[in-house]
Amino acid sequence: MEKIKGEVKTWNDQQGFGYISSLGEDDVFVHFSAIQAYEKNLTVGEEVQLVVVPGVRGPQAALVEKMRHENEGK
């Protein structure tokens, strides 16, 4: 399973899902349960790493990790 980088295109906090865009890939569905963090939400424009797996309705994100930037937390 290869991890790729993507950017959150849409996110619905109330329903717990959205879509991630990545170069060379169609938009990928993401469910909150795939997020590998304590806070199970994403922000539009946020950079993430993910694995794309086949889902019932097309490509789906798995093992989604928020990307940390060097200047975060300073």
Secondary structure, DSSP 8 states (H G I E B T S, - for coil): --EEEEEEEEEETTTTEEEEE-TTS--EEEEGGGB-SSS----TT-EEEEEEEEETTEEEEEEEEE---TTTT-
